[in-house]
Amino acid sequence: MRIEFPHTAREDFLWPQPQLRIGSAPDNDLVLAVHQAAGHHLRIQQDRRGLVLQVLSPAGRIYVNARPVRERALLRIGDVLSVGDCRMLLRSDEEPAGRQPPDVPEQGRCAVALRAVAGPLSGRVVSLQRPLELGPQGHYPLELPQGETASLQIAWKDGRLQLEAGMQSERYPLRLNGVPVQQAVLLPGDQIGVAMHRFVVDAPGMEAEPVIELPPAPMPESLPEDAAGPRGEVWWLIVTAAILALGIALGLLIRF
């Protein structure tokens, strides 16, 4: 996990472990100032659901993308956490330029939508039926603080879903999973961020179909004669018993 502290001189914080403890006490993994956080303020843990934030201090205030969190919340790479006056951006360790996108030969059958999860457009779903532009010239303006403007375009190019930055603010660059980009290939589940705006890419047609593993065929039930050994050994036992019985019978006849 990589945490960036926007608009500050503090260096990025790298943490490879599945659990991260944040607070002002010195035994935390990430230590904040006393005026920013309680001694043990929050914990971020990675499990099968993803990144889970848990509030540890009853008096602690935590905001995720400007929304208050009282107990727990699911996080995405690209989210912004606010603890006191400390802002922390969760960034991907992977550079978008180095990713291998899936091949989508029949892009007309692949439904794609942007789901706004934070910002003024939160709750809206924007369908990508043709090249999409968000910003001053688009149907969905990207309102930024202090009257600044920004825009972005999303379109299919050579079977890939391409994101390109349009008019940008130097203070609020276009980010993909927390990483500043000018252009990048989009994958399902990516989070696009501009200032307080957050959009998640929903594209089920681009995801690989799950591999169905059939259970192994049941073994045939063993028969009693199978447990006794090979079939040849069974016949030898029968022949031997018959010879012994014949010998006993002859012995009895000769004796009497």
Secondary structure, DSSP 8 states (H G I E B T S, - for coil): -EEE-TTSS---EE--SSEEEEESSTTSSEE--TTTS-TT-EEEEEETTEEEEEE--TT--EEETTEEESSEEEE-TT-EEEETTEEEEEE-SS-GGG------S-GGG---EEEEEESTTTT-EEE-SS-EEESTTSSS----GGG----EEEEEETTEEEEEE-S--SSS--EETTEE-SEEE--TT-EEEETTEEEEEE-GGGS----------------HHHHH--HHHHHHHHHHHHHHHHHHHHHHHHH-
